[in-house]
């Protein structure tokens, strides 16, 4: 899917679940120009497009995970000491684009990919919080990564606190069925375990590989119907969201 097609789909998604984007939601082109001047190079086209479309809409960029503001963008490499050695373990140099809410891990575009118009995004996990791989290809394109990130932020949106339910199920057992019944928002997970599906006025996601599910709906009535429809697949609980996954 091209970035242009994905942005159009995202505009509709954001308008449905939040509100329509306005020009004020974007970062001014002059500010993005300043970043490019500081780097001495052009940013990937998709990165610049997203920032200029929605880089200041904090409801989808700065709640659970944090899109790096233009003024804080850096091209760098994380390095840490190796115990008992004088050397360090360095990650590849790249452009930091997003950080987990406690800055335990983050996402970057590798410097070698910055020439691409819509480059892949890697998850950098120095402390192995999410698994054994410390550098993991999270999305084949930046626009795909943003689509998954917006879906996650939407599941956490305070506006749906009274229209949200939580449940558990075996992710592998239900993924195929959910993808047949609803529209899958991605073939690959965010944070190695989060998948997302949308349907008629509902949004459903797994928060981790352990089988924690979150469902939101446009109305309480629609939420009740969706839970009933999914009752054979997911066991619904009363567990609060913040207790399910604190490190996403």
C-alpha positions in Angstrom: 0.0 0.0 0.0 1.4 3.4 -0.9 1.9 6.1 1.7 -0.7 8.3 -0.1 -3.3 5.5 0.1 -2.5 4.9 3.7 -2.7 8.6 4.6 -6.2 8.8 3.0 -7.3 5.8 5.0 -5.9 7.2 8.1 -7.7 10.5 7.6 -11.0 8.7 7.5 -10.1 6.6 10.5 -9.1 9.6 12.6 -12.2 11.5 11.6 -14.3 8.5 12.7 -12.7 7.8 16.0 -11.4 11.3 17.0 -12.3 14.2 14.8 -11.3 15.5 11.3 -7.8 16.7 11.0 -7.3 20.5 10.6 -4.3 22.5 9.2 -3.5 23.4 12.8 -2.8 19.7 13.6 0.2 19.7 11.3 3.7 20.9 11.9 4.4 24.0 9.7 6.6 23.3 6.7 9.0 25.9 7.9 9.7 23.9 11.0 10.4 20.8 9.0 12.7 22.8 6.8 14.7 23.7 9.9 15.1 20.1 10.8 16.4 19.3 7.3 18.8 22.2 7.4 20.1 21.0 10.8 20.7 17.5 9.4 22.0 18.7 6.1 19.8 16.3 4.3 16.1 15.7 3.3 13.8 13.7 5.5 12.0 10.8 4.0 8.9 12.0 2.1 6.5 10.0 4.2 8.0 11.3 7.5 7.6 14.9 6.4 4.1 14.2 5.1 2.9 12.8 8.4 4.3 15.5 10.5 2.8 18.2 8.3 -0.6 16.4 8.4 -0.9 15.5 12.1 2.4 16.0 14.0 0.7 18.3 16.5 -2.4 16.3 17.1 -1.4 15.0 20.5 -4.4 12.8 20.9 -2.8 10.4 18.4 0.9 11.2 18.7 1.6 11.9 22.4 -0.4 9.8 24.8 0.7 6.2 25.1 3.8 6.5 22.9 5.4 9.7 21.9 6.1 10.9 18.4 9.5 12.7 18.6 8.9 16.5 18.1 10.8 18.0 15.2 12.9 20.1 17.6 14.0 16.9 19.3 14.7 14.8 16.2 18.3 13.4 16.2 20.2 11.0 14.0 22.1 9.0 16.6 23.1 5.5 17.9 22.3 4.1 21.3 25.5 2.6 22.9 25.9 0.9 26.2 28.9 -0.6 28.1 29.5 -4.3 27.9 30.1 -5.7 31.4 33.7 -6.6 32.0 34.9 -5.0 28.8 36.2 -1.6 27.7 34.2 -1.8 24.5 30.5 -0.8 24.0 27.6 -2.4 22.2 26.3 0.1 19.7 23.0 0.0 17.7 22.9 1.2 14.1 22.8 5.0 13.6 19.3 6.2 12.7 16.6 8.8 13.0 14.6 8.5 16.2 10.9 8.9 15.4 8.9 7.6 18.4 9.5 6.5 22.1 7.6 4.3 24.4 5.9 6.3 27.2 8.6 5.4 29.8 11.4 5.6 27.2 12.3 1.9 27.8 12.4 1.3 24.0 11.8 3.3 20.9 11.5 3.3 17.1 13.9 4.6 14.5 14.6 4.7 10.8 18.1 3.4 10.1 20.4 6.0 8.5 20.9 3.6 5.6 17.2 3.8 4.9 16.8 7.6 5.1 17.0 7.8 1.3 13.7 5.9 0.8 10.5 7.8 0.4 8.6 5.6 2.9 11.4 3.7 4.8 11.1 0.7 7.2 10.9 1.4 10.9 12.9 -0.6 13.5 12.1 -1.1 17.2 15.2 -0.6 19.4 14.9 -2.5 22.6 18.2 -2.2 24.6 16.9 -4.0 27.7 15.1 -6.8 25.9 11.8 -5.8 27.4 9.8 -7.3 24.5 12.0 -10.3 23.6 15.4 -11.5 22.8 16.0 -9.3 19.7 17.2 -5.9 20.6 16.8 -4.5 17.1 13.6 -5.6 15.4 12.0 -4.6 12.1 8.6 -3.3 13.2 7.1 -2.2 9.9 8.1 -2.3 6.3 7.2 1.4 5.9 6.9 4.4 8.1 3.3 4.9 7.0 2.5 1.4 8.1 4.1 2.0 11.5 2.1 5.2 11.9 -1.2 3.4 11.1 -0.5 0.8 13.8 0.5 3.5 16.2 -2.7 5.5 15.7 -4.7 2.4 16.2 -3.0 1.7 19.5 -3.5 5.3 20.6 -7.1 5.2 19.7 -7.7 2.1 21.9 -6.3 4.1 24.8 -8.3 7.3 24.0 -10.0 8.7 27.1 -13.1 9.4 25.1 -13.8 5.7 25.0 -13.4 5.0 28.7 -17.1 4.2 29.0 -17.2 2.2 25.7 -14.2 -0.1 26.3 -14.0 -3.7 27.3 -11.1 -6.1 27.9 -10.8 -9.8 27.4 -8.4 -12.7 26.9 -8.0 -15.3 24.2 -5.3 -17.3 22.4 -4.0 -14.9 19.9 -2.9 -17.5 17.4 -6.2 -19.3 17.6 -8.4 -16.3 16.9 -6.3 -14.1 14.6 -7.4 -15.9 11.4 -11.1 -15.8 12.4 -10.9 -12.1 13.3 -9.2 -11.3 10.0 -12.1 -13.1 8.2 -14.8 -11.2 10.1 -13.2 -7.8 10.3 -10.7 -5.6 8.4 -7.1 -6.2 9.6 -5.1 -3.0 10.0 -1.8 -4.7 9.6 -0.2 -8.1 8.8 2.6 -7.5 11.3 2.3 -6.5 15.0 3.3 -3.4 16.9 5.5 -3.9 19.9 5.9 -7.5 18.7 2.4 -8.6 19.9 -0.2 -5.9 19.1 -2.6 -6.6 16.1 -5.6 -4.5 15.2 -8.9 -5.0 13.5 -11.8 -2.7 12.6 -15.4 -3.3 11.9 -18.7 -1.5 11.8 -18.2 1.1 14.5 -15.8 -1.1 16.5 -12.0 -1.3 16.9 -10.4 -4.4 18.4 -6.7 -5.0 19.3 -4.4 -7.4 21.0 -2.0 -5.7 23.4 0.6 -8.5 23.6 1.4 -12.0 22.7 -0.2 -13.2 25.9 -3.7 -12.8 24.6 -4.9 -9.5 26.2 -7.6 -7.9 24.0 -9.2 -4.5 24.0 -12.4 -3.5 22.3 -13.9 0.0 21.8 -17.1 1.0 20.1 -18.9 4.1 18.9 -21.8 3.5 21.4 -22.4 1.3 24.5 -25.1 -0.6 22.5 -22.6 -1.4 19.8 -20.1 -2.5 22.4 -22.6 -4.9 23.9 -23.4 -6.4 20.5 -19.8 -6.8 19.5 -19.0 -8.5 22.8 -21.8 -10.9 22.2 -20.7 -11.6 18.6 -17.1 -12.3 19.8 -18.2 -14.3 22.9 -17.1 -17.6 21.4 -13.6 -16.3 20.7 -12.8 -13.9 23.6 -13.5 -14.2 27.3 -14.4 -10.8 28.5 -13.2 -9.5 31.9 -13.6 -6.4 34.0 -9.8 -5.8 34.3 -8.8 -2.2 33.8 -6.7 -1.3 30.8 -3.8 0.2 32.7 -3.3 -3.2 34.5 -3.1 -5.2 31.3 -0.1 -3.8 29.6 1.9 -1.1 31.3 5.0 -1.2 29.0 3.4 -0.6 25.6 
